[in-house]
């Protein structure tokens, strides 16, 4: 059996990462996964291909968050050609299931219906405003054969289970808990690579440099943390897509303006993030409201035994157990982030307890093998629903 995962971004992110981590567990369960992405420059294709995931580069249009009406017109103009390109890929690959990531790019659902494949629609975040959700969810309900939600909070946000006539599943992004592990060796090596003293407190984040990640609040919190603990270092691991280069530069300028005792280290995009987490004493997620689902980085940090300070948005509270594996704070409040981080920096025993609890949670709840079972259940449910729909000759 084969699943074609359609991702409307050429830059490596969560959906591409999931395909990489699911490839082997799915294969052991009799499924192959391939990925379709836009035929544009970006980091996704080489990383997927390096991980032995087949990639299909297609002319995929996508809806962008911009007030420019020309982009909406371009989206409408390119909708039909994108559907036809995807239909051709579905037929060429022989995909049994088409997996769609996100709410606002439904092209693959129309293509799958035309090609006779089942549709698994993933709702991965809370970014879409309420008016857009009201427009988009009837399309999901009409075209999906199964729906996967990245957290229970997203189920409620998108109308609840009772509004769906198809099977619904809650999943967490998979973590390779044999790769993401506590490591004293990586802690020493990465700190040496970044020029950070071995014994310095380090507050870090692994994040795309994207405005919805709220990194400006982490930068402001850094100044407040440094006022109490001037020996602290701050590290940001992640790159910026072309559309957010200006945001990256604003972050860098503000970090320089603050003149911290130790500079904020912008480490860029790295393919070895599993080595970076152990270098941190605290991992911070500063995401804004209407942004995340659960965020994979929370689970990766926990797998590496690092406590998390995260904003309480969307379904993040479902993966960060407040007071057990980390601390949750209100979004858009740098002072709250600073207080939580300082609490952890000043209490080594608490950090150790939370790190151990996070590692245990990752093994029990977020391991790729466990998550793969949910995917397979969703694929099989979608195939069964599509078969019933075909027999009934309806939607």
N, C-alpha and C positions, 0 to 999 in steps of 0.2 A: 504494500500500500504506500501511497505517496501523498505528502502534503506540500503545497506550494504556499510559502509565506510571502505576502506582498507588503513591502515597507516603502512608503513614499518619501524616503530620505536617503541620500547617498552618503551621509555621514554616520559613522559607527555610533550606535546607541543601544538602548535597551532591547528593542525587538531583534536586532542583529545578534546581540550578545546571547539572547535566549536561544536563537537558532543554533549557535555554536555549541552551547551547553547541552542542548537537547539532542543533538545529532546522534551521538553514540547510544544514550539510553533509549531513544526512539527506535534505532536500528535493532537493538536487542529485542524489541517488542514487535518487530516486523514492519516498521514504518521508516520511510526515507523522507528527509526534509530538504527542500530546495528553496531558494530565496530570489524574489524579483525586486529589483531596486531601480531607481532612475539612472539612465545612461548619462550621468553627469560626473564631474570630478568629485572625489570624496574618499573618505577613509574606509568605508564599509566593504567595498568589493575586495581589496587586497587582504583584509583581515579575515573575511569569510572564506576566501579561496585558500588562504594559508591554513585554515582550519578544516579543509576538505569539505566545505559546504558548496554545492553547485550554485552559481550566481547567474541570473538572467538580467542583462542590462536592457531596459525597455524605456521608451519615451513616455514616462509617467508624469502626468500633471498632478498638482496638489494644491489644496487650498492653503493659502498663507495668511497669517495674522497680520493684516496691514490695512490701513484705511484707503489705500490707493485703489480706486474702482477699476483701474485697468487690469489689476491682478484677478479680480473676480470675473471680468469679461474674458480674460485669457483662460481661466479655469473652465468656464462654460464652453468656450470655443474648442478646447482640447479634450473635453470629456469623452466625446464619441471616439476619437482616435485612441485615447488611452484604454477605453474598454475593449476596443478591437485588438489592440496589441496584447492585452492581458488574455483575451480569449484565445489568441493564437498560442501564447505561452502555455496556457492550461492544456490545450489540445496536444501541443508538442511534447510536453512532459508527461502526459497521461495522469495528471494529478487527480486523485480521488477527492481530496479536500482542499479548499482554498481558505487560508487563514488570513484574516484582515486585522491589522493593528491600528486602532484608533477609530474615532467616530466620524470624522469629517471627510474622509476620502473613500467613498463607497464604490468606486469604479470596479474593484475586483468582485464585488457581490453581483453586479450586473453581468460581468464577464463569466463568472462561474455558472450563473443560471443559464446563460446562452450555451455554455460548453457542457452542461450536465453534471457539474461537480457540486459537492456539498459545501456549504459555507459555515465556517466557524468565525464568528465576529468577536474580536477582543475589545473590550472597553478598558483602556489602559491608564487613563488619567482623568482629572477633573477640570481640564482647561476650558472646555467648551462652555460658553455662557448659557444661561437657562433658555433664552429664546432659540439658540441654535440646537440645544438638546431637544427642545419640543419639536423642531422641524426634522431632526435627524433620526430620532428614535422610532418613529413610525416606519422609516425605511429599514432600520435594523429589524424591527418586528416582522416586516413583510418578507425580507430576503434571507435572513439568517436561518440556519438549521440548528445551530446551537450558539449560545453566547457565553463568553468567558469574561469575568470581571476581576480586575486586579484589586480585590478587597471587597468586603461586605458593604463598606461605606459607599462604594461606587454603584452597587446594586440599588440602594435607596435613592441615590442622587439621580439615577436614570429611570426612575419610575417604579422600581420594586419588582419582585419576582412575579407578582400577580398580573403585571402588565404584559408579560411575555407568554407566548403560546408555544415556545420551544424550550428545550432543556437549557438550564443555566448552571454555570459552574463558577466557583470562586477559586482562584489560583494565586500563587505567589511566584514571582520570577525565580528561576532556578539558580542555585549556587553550587559550584563544584567544591564541596567541603574537603576534598582531598588536595585541592590546589590552594584554596583560601584557608590558611591555617595560621595559628600563632607561630612566629618564627623569630627567635633572637638573632639568628644570622642575618635575615633580611632587615631587621631593625637596625643593626649596626651598619650593614652595607649601604642601605638607602640613605641613611643619615650622612654617611661619609660622602656619597655621591652628591648630595645637596649642600654639603658644607655646614652641616648642623652638628653641634657637639653631641657626643654620645649620651651625656647625662642631662641634656636640656629638656624641659617640658615642650612637647610638640602638639599643637592643635591643627588638625588637617581636615581637608575635605576632598573627596573625589567627585567631580561634578562637571558636566558640560557648562561652559561659560555662556549661559542663557539667562535672560532676565527673569524667567519664571523660577529660577533656582535661588533668587534672593541673596546672591553672594555679597551685594553691597552691605547687607546687614551683618554678615560675618566680618567684613572688613572693618565696619564701625565697631563691632564688638571687640575686635582685636585690640583697638586702642584702649578700651576699658579694661580688658584683661591685662594688657601690658602695664597699665598704671599700677596694678597690684602685684603682678608677677613679671617684671621687666626681662627676666631671663627666658621668657616663652618665645618660641618660634611658631610661625604660621605657614602652612603649606597648602597650596591649591593645585590639585592634579586634574587636568582636563583641558581640552581645547575648545575653541569657538568656531562654529560654522561660519561660512562667509556672511550670512545674514546678521551675525551678532559680533562682528569684529569691533564695532564702535563700543559695544557694551564692555568687551574685554579691555579696551583702552581706557574706558572710564574707571574700571576697577583698578587698573594699574596706576593711573594718575592719583586716584584717591588714596591708595596704599602708600604712595610716595609722599603725598601731602601730609599724611599723619606722622611721618618721621618717627616710626616705631624704633625702639632700641635694636630690634632685629628685623630686617626687611621681610615682607611677605614674599615667600618663594612661590612663583608661578612656574610649576614644573612642566606645564604643557601636557598634551595628550600622550599617554603611555600605554603600551600593550601589556605591561607587566604590573598592573595595578595591585595584583595580589601581593606583590612585594612591598608596596607603599603603605598599605594599612598597618602592618606591624610597626612601622616607624612612628606611628601616631600614638599619643596617650589618650586623645579624645578625637572622635570623628564627629564633625558638625554637618547637619543638613539644615539649611536655612530657607527651604522652599516657601514660596508664597501661597496664599489661598488660591484655589482654582489652578492647581498645577499638577501635583503628583497623583499617582495611584498609591503605591506603597514605597517606591524607590528601591531599586536593587542595592544601592550602596549601603543602605542600613543593614541589609542582611549579609552583605559581603564583610562589612566591618565586624559584625557580630561573629561571623565565622572565623575571623582572625583574632577574636578575643579582645576587641577594642570597644569600650563603651561608647554609646551614641548620645549626642545632644541633638534633638530634632524638633522642628516646628510641628505643632499639632495640626496638620492639614490632611484632608481627604482620608485615606486609609493608613496613614503612617502609624497611627496608634495600634494598628493590628499587627505590626511587625516589631515595633519598639515597645517593650513592656515597661511603662513608666515606673521608675524606682527599682526595677529589677535588671533590665539589660541596658538601660539608659535613662535619660531625662527628657521629658517633653515640655516645650515652652510655647507661648503664643507666637504666631507669625509676625514678621515685620517689627520685631522689638529687639534691637541690638542689646539693650540692657539685660533683657531676660536671657538671651544667649550667653552673655558674659557671666551672669550670676551662676548659671548652670555649669558652665565650663570651669569657673573658679572653684565651685564646690567639688568637682571631680579632681582638679589638679591638686587641691589641698588635702585630699583624702585618698591616699594610695590604697588603703584596704578596701575602700568602696569601689575604686576602679578595678581592683583585682576581682572582687565578687561579681561585679557587673560583667566584666570580660568573660569570666567563666560561665556565667548564666547565658550570655549571648552565644558563646560557642555551643553550649548544649541546645539552645533553641534552634540554632542553625542546623545542627545535625538532625533534630527531631522534626522540624517543620519545613525547612527551606532547601534541603538537599535535593540535587537534581533528580535523583532516582525517585524520590517521593513526588516531586512536582510532575515528572513525566507521566506518572499514573493518571493524574488529573487530565493532562493533555490527551492521552489515549482514550480516556472515558468520554471526553468532549468530542473527539474525532468519531468515535464509534456511534455516539448518540446522534451526531450530525448526519452520518451516513444512513442511520435508521430512519431519521426524520425525512431526509431527502427521498428515500425509497418510498416512504408512505405518501409523500407529496406527489411523487411521480405516478404512483398507482391511482391516486385520487384525481390526478390531472388538475390540481389546484395549486395555490400558493402556500 
